[in-house]
Amino acid sequence: MAMLAAGAGLATPGLARAQAGRGTGAWPERPVSLIVGFPPGGQTDLAARVLQNALQAAFGQPVPIDNRAGAGGNIAVEQVLRARSDGYTLCVGNVGTFVLNPHTMPGMTFDPLELVPIGLMLQSPLLLMVHSGIPVRTFPEWVAWMQSQQPGGIDVGTTSAGGIGHATAEKLRARLGGNPVFNMIHYRGSGPALQDFIGGRYQTMFEAPSLVHGFVQEGRLRPIFVTSPNRNPAFPDVPTAEEAGLPGFHVAAWVGLFGPRGLPLEIVRRANAALNEACRNPTARQRLAERGDEIGGGTVEEFAARVRREHAEWGALAREAGIRAE
């Protein structure tokens, strides 16, 4: 365990503060609560609920879900930061919570990276979407349409100010020269954002495949490209951003499992093993794959390094683009 602390501690402060030799016994011996930082209906809550039964089987204990939505996931983070480091209260958060919030919320009084990374629950690319009433089907057509709307600009919806959809839109704007006007319309969650998108309140949005799959099938929304290196199995006819003419434009949204600071390393290891077992569950894998998400898994060290790397990368973009959460 000392080697884990020395090596993985370079990845995130939270993992560096995990502790060994705490007498963890036969953890878990009672229910393990998942504190989800977002309301039902979004990708973060979806990850928790799809994996809930498989985690219960892996833990051998109930895994109740407690949605503590607000402040881009920060309310849940604060609750878990205050929790005992016994492994019975864990946090389900996303790339926005742990990678973007520290850069887009200057008034934060804590660092989400103080939590201990346990593992990846799911990841997915984003789709550049348009409302079906917009007469475009390819990225060049979208660019031509977008340019025709200048100087007033186009309305772009996001599920949260400072979130991954907002940051990805700013990344695209930078790739287009930084001049296009994107009128950002920010919501508090995917539910209200998608409701207004379908209703034509705005024209463009970046969103996870799993959350728009049904609306695409119904013909109410139209995908232009996907931000993964390869085509998404749930949307095989949608080109990648690279195929559409944006080399290297790769973005992945992810949801991960985290524990309180000081969580014993033995529990970190056990929780990671249970998560990996849950991610191998065929039912959970199918439920996510058929809607365009990729189930998680992997080592503690891999996930911790990813969090730290993306924290730096998205932080640079947030500073350059002046991204702020509201």
N, C-alpha and C positions, 0 to 999 in steps of 0.2 A: 504493500500500500504506500510506503514511503516513496517508491519510484513513481507511482501515479501522481502523487502530490508534486514531486519535483518536475516531472515532464509536462503534465497537463496544466499545471499551475501557470505555465507560460501562456496558455491560451486565453483564459479569462480569470479576472480577480476572484470571482465566485468559486471556481473550482480550486483555486489556490488556497482559499480559506476553508475548504472542506477538511474534515478532521478524521484521523485514523484512531483506532483503539478506543472506541467509546462504549463497548459492551452492548452491541446492537441485538444480541440474542437471536430469536427466531423471527425477526421482522419479515413481514408484517403479521401481527397478532390480532389486529382489529382493522376496521375499515380505513381505507386510504382515500382522503378527500381530494378531488381535483378542483381547484379554484380557477375558473375560466374567466378571463378578463373581458369577454365580449358577450353580447346577448345571443340567444338562440337564433339560428337562421344564417349565421355567417360561417366562414371556413374554419375559424378557430373552434367554435362550438361543434361543428361537424366532425372535426378530428377527434375531439373528446368523446362524442357519442358513438361514432363508428367503432372506436377502439375500446369502449367501455366494457362490453361483455368479455372481450378477449383479455383485457387487463384483469378483470375480476377472476377469470380462470387462471391466469398466470400468477396472480398474487395469492389466490385462494381466499380472498376477502372481498367484501363489497367495495365498490368504487363509486361513491356518490359524487355527482357533479353539482357544483355551486357556482352559478353565473353571477359574477360581481363586475358588471360592465361599467365602463366609464373611464374618461381620461386616457383613451388609447391603450387600455390594458393596465394602466398604472395603479388603479384601485386594487386589482388582484395582486399585483406585485407587492404593493405596500402591505397587504394582508399577510402574504407569505413571508415577507421580510420580518414581520412581527411574530410569526409562528415559531413554535418550538422546533428545534432541529432534530426531531425524532423520526421524520419520514412519513408522518401521517397527514401532512398537509403539503400538497404539491401544486405548482402553478402551471397552467397551460397558457402559453403566450405565443405571440407570432413575431415575424421579422420586424414589424412596426414597433412593437413593444420594446424589444431588446436592442434593435439596431438603429432605428430612426428616432424614437422618442428622446434619447439623450442629446440629440443634435437639434431637434425641432421644438423642444420645450425648454427654453432657457431658465424657467423658474423652478425646475425640478429640484427637490431637496434630497434626492437619493439617486443612486445609480442602479438601474435594473441588473447590471452585470454583477452585482453583489450576490444575486441568486446563483445557485450551483446548477450548471447545465447537466442534464441527465441524458437526453437523447432526442432525436428527430422523430416526430410523429407522422408528418406528411409534408410533401412539398408539391408545388405545381407551378407551371408557367402562368403568365397572364395572357389574355387575349385582348388585342385592340378591337373594340367593338364599336359598331355604329347602330343607331336606330334604323329599323327597316325602311323608314321613310326617306332616308338619305340615299340618293342615287349613285352609290359607289359600291364596288365589289372587290377592287384591288387596291393595294397601297398607293401606286401612282395616281389612281383615280381619287383616292382619299386626299393625297397631297394637293392635287389640282383643285378639288372642292374646297379644302381648307384655305388655300391661297385666295380663292375667289371670295371668301368671307372676310378677308382682311380689308381695311385695318381694324374693323370692329371685333374680329376674332370669332372663335367658335366656343361653344359652351361645353366644358368637360366636367363630367361628374366624378366624384370620388367618394369612397365609403368613409373616409375620415381625412381631415386636414393633417398633412404630415405623414400619412400612411403610405403603404407601398404603391397603391394606385396613383396617388398624387406624385410621389417621387418618380415613378416610371413615366408619367406624363411629362414631367420636367426633364427627364433624361431624353425623351424623344424630342422635346422642343429644342434642347441643346444640340442634338444631332441634326436638326433642321436649320441650324444657324442661329438659334436663340431669338430670332425676330418674330416668329408667329405669335399672335396674341391668343392665349388660352384663358378663357374666362372660367376659373375654377369654381365649381359649385360643390361644396362640401356637405356631407351628411354624417350621421352618427350610426353607422352600420350599413350592411349590405341590403337589408330589407327595404328601408325607405328609399335608399339610392336607386335600387332596381325598379321599385314601383314607379318612381318619377321618370326613370329612363324609358321604361315601356310606354309610359304615358306621353313621351315626347318632350319632357321638360328640358332636356339637353340632348345633344347629338352624339357624343363620343364618350367612351369610358374604357379604362383598363380593368378587367376583372378576372377572377379565377374561373377556369372552365367548369368546375362543379357547380358554381352558382348561377351560370347562365345557360347550362346545357339544355334545360327544358324550354327556355324562351327561344333559343336558336332553333330547336326542333319545330316549334310552333310558328317559326318565321317572323317573330316579333323583333328579334335582334339579329345582327349579321356580324360574324367575325371577319376581320381583315387579315390579321396575322397572329402568330403565337410566338411568345418570347423564349422558347426553348431551342436548343441546338437542333433537335429533331422534331418531326411532326408529332402531334399529340394523337394517340390511338383513338381517343373519343371524337376527334375532329380531323380525320385523315385527309380531308380535302382542303384544309386550311394551311397555307404555306407558313413556313417559319419567317421570322423577321429577316433572317439572312437571305432566304430565297426571295423575299419581297424587295430586297435592295438595301438592307441595313446590316452589313457585316458586323458580327460581334455583339449585336444588340440582344443580350441574354439577361433575363430577369427571372428569378424564382421566388415566389412567396412560400414561406414555410411556417409550420407550427411545431413547437417543441415543448418538452417537459422539463421543468426546473424545480429545484428544491430550495429550502431555506439555507441561508449562509450557515456554515459550520456543520452541514449535514455530514454524518460519518461516511467516509469513503466506502465502507463496506455496504452501506445502504445505497449509495450512488451506484455501485456495481450491481447490486441485486435489482434495483429499479430499472437500470438499463437492460439487464438480462430479461426481465419480465416484459419490458416494452418491446424488445426484439422478438420475443416469443409471440406477443400479441400481433406484431406486424407480419408475422408469418401465417396468421389466421386466414384461411382461404375466403371466408365470407367477408371479412373486413377488407381484404385486398380487392375483391371483386367489386364491392360497393363503391370504393374510391376510384378504381380504374375505369369503370364503365362511365363515370362522369368526368374523367379527365385529370384526376389527381393521382399522385404517386405515393404509395404508402412509405413510411419512413424506415428507421432502423439504423444500425451502425454503432460505432463505439462512442464512448463518452468523449474521448480525445478528439475524434473527428468532428463531432458536433460542437465542442467547445472552440476548436480552431476556426470553424466556419463562422460562428457567432462573432468572434473577435475580428476576423478578416472582413466580414461584411459591415461590421460596425465602423471600420475605418473607411471602406469604400463608399458606403452611402453617406457617411459623415462629410466626406469631401464634396459630394454632389449637393448635399443640403446647404453647405456653406456657400458654394458657388451660385446656386439658384435662389438662395435666400428662402428656403422652405421653412415655414413656421406652422405649427399646429395652432388651432384656434381654441 
